[in-house]
């Protein structure tokens, strides 16, 4: 699954006619040099496309209108090489619907002390031109990313890439279809929410399907496809003896493969990028999809268990943002605690559905009873998560708005074997510690389901929250509960006012 293909990001340089055509030519050629070099260095995940230098309200409105209309344009990087009086930008910015990144840079890195004259000063004036631009954006209450630094600095390129990735995830959400198979786990609150408001705010559409819609595809699976997939299982994973050819539980593996092929066919026919299911409403499914869901996540599909469509959509968006980056991204659940005087940890897992992209070593493929759902024993991939920094991300519906909650964590390998726990799992140390992290998370109403990622850090989610216009709460090394409560109260007031027009 790829969401990149023809996507690109536009680079718009602002100026004005005050300085004559020679200066504007230089502005244009500097922009060309910058865009060429950034592209040659593959600074951003999608190519940057240089636009004509804009110098009038009409030109600015035209480029914003064109960006809105171009489905391959995922956002605009704007830079004021010279002064560009910002009242000229009001019309364009008020109609711009694509994400905006304000690159506050300068063509020259350093001041040429011996040669600098007023011509140089008039050309290289982003130091004040970009402040004028920033004012109008703030005056218009426009959320945007601001990146400061010389454009050849790798740290600037890294920030540009991160923001471009978030814009790409956002573009994905604008056309994402989420299949909700079998509705919600009964009586569960946090996985519910306002799907209409979610579509208005985030763009993704959630629609319900019966398991019979998928079973049709499972029944149509051919022996040839089935045998090919069983071979993939045999070579890709450490297969339990009973699942090998002629093993006593081989039929469970065959059924799991059939479910995977059926689900894939259902998702691809419907153009879905994410899905949910629930163990309480499996209909004619003979097993809860375990390895199927795990492998679909590994291929980039979003997933949420028990009908959790918000986590499914976020997982898909974050998979797109993380394209090609080191570290995996998975559906996750805070499962069990380890309270200890040496430090308290969370064991994250799910019944089955954890993505093998976060596995530390080659997963083993096993079949075990599930205990709930009343179906046959499901096949699953079992592994420990890779150690290292990660974040957990939860999107919740507060009734009047959505809230995004992020906790920074450090994953560690379990010190002991877990011979009787046949599920994929990750052990982590929450920042600043479990007591504060969990208290803050619970005060914020964060869900037990999350997207867990080692490919993205909290800054990606900060950019995402700005683009989406949602509340963001980050729980990190600096979190103090008393301050966090104040933040919650302040945000209640802010978002209430925001919804009624500041
Ligand atoms: Mn769950």
Boltz pocket constraint, residues with backbone or C-beta under 6 A from the ligand:
constraints:
  - pocket:
      binder: B
      contacts: [[A, 305], [A, 306], [A, 333], [A, 350], [A, 449]]
      max_distance: 6.0
